[in-house]
Amino acid sequence: MRTLQDASAGSLRRRARAFVLPIVLAFIAPVSRPQAASGGVQVSFEQASADLTSPDAKVRLRAVQLLKGAMYPEAALPLVPLLTDAQDEIQLEAIAAELNIFLADPIVPKTRKALIVEVRNAVQAEPAFSAGPGALGARRVPIEVLTGLRSAARDDNPRVAIEALYAFGTLAIQPAGDARRTLLRAAGPDIAPFIGSSDPAMRYAAVRVIGRVFAKRAKDEPIDSTIGDAVITALNDKDRAVKVAAMLALGSMRYERGVQALTDLFSYYGKGELAEAALYGLSQIAHPTSAPLFIAQLSSKSSSLRGIAIEGLARVGDRSNLAAIQSALDQEKEQTVTLAGAFALVLLGNGTTDQVADALSRSRLRDQAKRYLIEIAPGRTGAFAHQLLDSDPQIRIDTIDALGLAGDASAIAVLEPLTKDADPQVSRAAERAVARLGQPTPQP
């Protein structure tokens, strides 16, 4: 069963990436305070920040580039005005700088190999967005940064606008509680109109970002119908990638008003990528009225549809469907489908989490298993003791990441000892997860 999240990116993703202007980068050495610039000239953090307000565009550009390489959290707020600078190149660099500050693995813009070959590494928002929530580190993202990125997304230059929109989508998943509710109320009216853009790359970006930022969380307010319905209109988009993105967005938002439209589309297509995307959206919304459709697809010839149907029945939460799921699994040979069955048994039958977690060791199933672990982890932290002590550092990292993204603060107690793990990558993952779970709610 293929993972359908952000599926069918294809041509539009390539087009979206092509909108990023080539960026001229000067050599930036590892930065702390003071900052080392090319030619051995020392530029302090304070001087670079002051240069952001220079009337000389070249000075502002150089300052943004230096701060992008610094990845210094104190630079986030001084950079905000540059997100709407009159110069497109400065805007793009400011967007990249803001993004780089908050990535889990920041990008060094330019490095040297053997003091001979210089390697340029672009900081781009769409690849960071496509990497998923795990790309974001634990640093607090100020509300002012998110507001500035939404303003930049209204820029007349589509290259700037799309880059800003993806950067917003990457960073805006962090706020929680009251700050998240405030953010969603402000963001929806700003982003939803982009779905009506004449530019398919902008429509595609808008639908994806809405699906990510408005992905349903506990205690979220009901999604405003003007936002959800705007995504429903994208189901009729002439561009296939936009249509698929809309199906997946409705699912992640769990927007119940989209159930009938997705059901109709599944019935129309019947098979193939579009049918899978429609059923996947329905499986995430998991409305009880979809259960008969899911049960019918347990006998589908498509392993993807069988697996999605099992996921849907698991999320519907009706234990009476366990018999139908078990009957289908008794004849199943496809590993991705049996893994979906293990996920269902955890949610419906209080099955062990080990069968899901053990799939992390198989490269073909790893991403699917991680997705399931994030979903089943809340309230089950103690069930992952075996994986957190696994001899394979990657298993420990994947489990830590899943617990960190699941949003259950009770996991902090089991993760804190791993911040002293002998493997530096494991300890770093644990530090990031603990900070993510224990981070105070940012205020607007």
Order of alpha helices (4+ residues) and beta strands (2+ residues): alpha-beta-beta-alpha-alpha-alpha-alpha-beta-beta-alpha-alpha-alpha-alpha-alpha-alpha-alpha-alpha-alpha-alpha-alpha-alpha-alpha-alpha-alpha-alpha-alpha-alpha-alpha
